Amino acid sequence: MNNEDPAFAPPQRTITKLAFDQRAIPEIAALLGATPTLAPFQLPGGEVHQLTVQRDEAPPTVLLTLWPTIRRIDAISQSATVVFTNVAMVELVEGVEVLFRRGSGEYLIVTIGGKVIVRA
């Protein structure tokens, strides 16, 4: 087996970088295979969205609450609740995950399989 053979190369993934604002919500939801809805609570002057990441094979499930106006993400899973603030940018990794990045470099990852990973 030759590791230089293109047949053995890892797949190339497209990474799309977006500002974390209202325009990013549909793209985040599409990558995670979820339907965004308005949260039952709202901020004055800004929409709050929710989406549920659920795979066919059941758990893990993640409820994401997206607050673009105040640059915040809440990720609630079976094992943890993460409140991640000061989100500046979103990176969509095709077929893999959404990465919510702070300007200072820390990030929150939500995978299409429903895992939540924080690097702070």
N, C-alpha and C positions, 0 to 999 in steps of 0.2 A: 504494500500500500504506500503510495507516494503522497505525502502531505502537501506537495506543491501542485498536485493535480486539481484543476478547477472543480472537478466533481466532488471533491472533499472540502471545498471552501465553505465557511459558514455563510448562511444567507445574508445578503445585504439588506439592511433595514433602513427605511426612510425615517429621518428624524425631523419633525416639524416643530419650529419654535414660534410661540405666540406670546403676546402680552396677556397677562391674566386679567381679562375684562369680559364683558357680556358676550362679545363675539366669539370667545373661546369655548363657551359652554356647549354648543352643539358638536363641536369637534371632539371635545373631551368625551362626551356621552357616546358619540359614534365609535370611537376607538375602544371604549370599555363595553360596548354592546348594550348600552342602557338608554332609557328614555328620560330626558330631563323633565322635571315638573317644578312648578313654583312651590316653594316651601309653604306650609300653613301659617308661617310668620314671615314678615317682611321688615325691611329697614326703611325708615323715611328716606325717600330719594334714591333707593337702590333695590333691585330685585335680589332675592335669595333663591337659589335653585337646589333641588335635591335629585339624586339619582342612586339607584341601587345596582350594585355589581353582583350579579348572580350567575353562576355557571350551572349548566344542566346537571352536573354531578353533585349538586347540593352545596354544602358549605365549602369554602368560606363565602360569606355574604358580607358586603360592605355597604353601609349607607354613607354616601358623601353629601355633605352640605357645602355648597359653594357660595361664598360671599364676596364676589368680585369688588364691590364698592369699598369694603374695608380690608380687602386682600387677605382673606382668611379661608381655610379649608378645615372642615371637621370630618374626620374619617372614623366611623364607628364600626368595629368588627366584633366578632365573638370573643376575641382575646384582648382587645385594647380599644381605647378611645384616644384619638390624637387630635389636638387642636393646633393647627399650624398657621402662624400669622406672618405678615410681611411678605406674602407671595408676590414676586415680581414677574415671573415668567413661567410658562408651561412648555414642557417638551413632550411631544407625542412620539413615542417609539412604535412604529408600525407593527401591529400584531403582538406587542409585548406589554407596554405599560404607559402610564402617564406620570411624568415627573413634574412636581410643583417645586420651583426653585426660588429661594430667597436671593436677594441681591448679594448677600454676604456669602453665598455658596452652599448653605445647608439646603437639604431637600427632603421632600416627602414623595414616596413612590406608591402608586396604586397599580397593581398588575391586573391584566385582563382575567386572571384566575382568582382575583379577590384578595391578594396578599397586600398588607400594608407595611411599608418599610420606611423608617426615618433615619436620616443621617444628619445629626445636628452637633 
